[in-house]
Amino acid sequence: MKERRMFERFKVDLPVRFLCKETQKSGEGKLLDISAGGGGLLLTVTEIQIKNHLDMWIDLKDGRDPIYITGLVVWIEETKANVFRLGIKFDEIGFMKMWRILDIIKK
């Protein structure tokens, strides 16, 4: 199968807070991987659907403010009972935000 990703994906393990714009459901999860185009989230929230828009705050654990990113849910997979893996396509991630994330990954 041909790889369709435009950007390299990096494994991470970072806490994320989110707000779903459509349902106003908020919660916490974990960012499992990230690229300049999107990321993979692990959540225990069932109210999120494909095509929902998320506001996300990624805590890089570097003593600075979390990074704010918005994105669209493009796929959902239940990995075990009430645990969901979501594929997120970022609306936009600026160079400085991505640089800060990559700097944390390198350490």
N, C-alpha and C positions, 0 to 999 in steps of 0.2 A: 504494500500500500504506500502510495506517495505521501510524504509529509506536506501538509498544507500550511503550516505555520510560516509567517513572514519573519517573526522575531524569535530569537533564542529564548527558551524557557528555563528559569532557574528555580530549583527546589528551595523552599523557605519554610519556616515554622513560626508564623507571626500572628499575634492576636488581632482580631478585626471587630470593630463595632459597625453595625449597619442599620439603615432605615430603608424600608421598602416604600417607594413613593406611592404605589397604587393602594397598598393595604394599610399603610402607616405602621406596620409591624416592625419592631426594632428588636435587636438582640446582639449576641456576640457569637463569634465563630473563630475559625482559624484559616489563615491564608496558607495554602500548601505549596503553591508555585506561582510564578509571576513572569510576565514578559512585558515588553512595551505595548503589546496589543491586548492583553487580558491576564486573567489569573484563575486559579482554582480555589474555591472556598469549601470548607467543611462546616456544616450547620446542623442544628437539631430543630429547625423551624420548618413546619409543614405548610405555612401560609404563602410561601414564595412560589411563584410560577414562572415558566418560560415567558419571556418578553416583559417581565417586570423590571423596573429600573431601581437600582440601589445606590444610595449614598453610603460610602464606606470610609472609615477612619482606620488606617493601618498604623498600629503602634510598633515602631521599629526598636523599641527598648533602648534608645540612645539618649534618653534624657531630654529630648526635644518634643515639640508638639507632634501628634500623629499626622500622617499624610492623608489628605482628603482626596478621594477619587470617586467618580461616578461611573456606572457601567450598566450594561444590559445583560440579564440572565439569558444565555443561549442554549444551555442544556442542564438537566438535573438527573441525577442518578441516586437511588437509595442504596447505600453501601451496606447497611444493616438496619435493623429496626429503628426507625426514627432518627437516622443519621443520613444526611444528604450531602452529596458532592455536587457543587454547582460550577459550571463554566461561565465565566464573566468576560464579556467584551467591553473593555474600557472605552468610554466616550472620548477621552483624551488624557494622556499623561504627559506632563511637561518634562523637558530634559532634566531640570533640577530635581524633580521628584524621583525620576528614574535613577539619576546619579546617586541620590541619597540611599535608595534601596540597594543598588549594586554595591555601594560602599559598605553597607552592613553585611551583605552576603560574603564579601571578600574577607571579612574579619573572622 
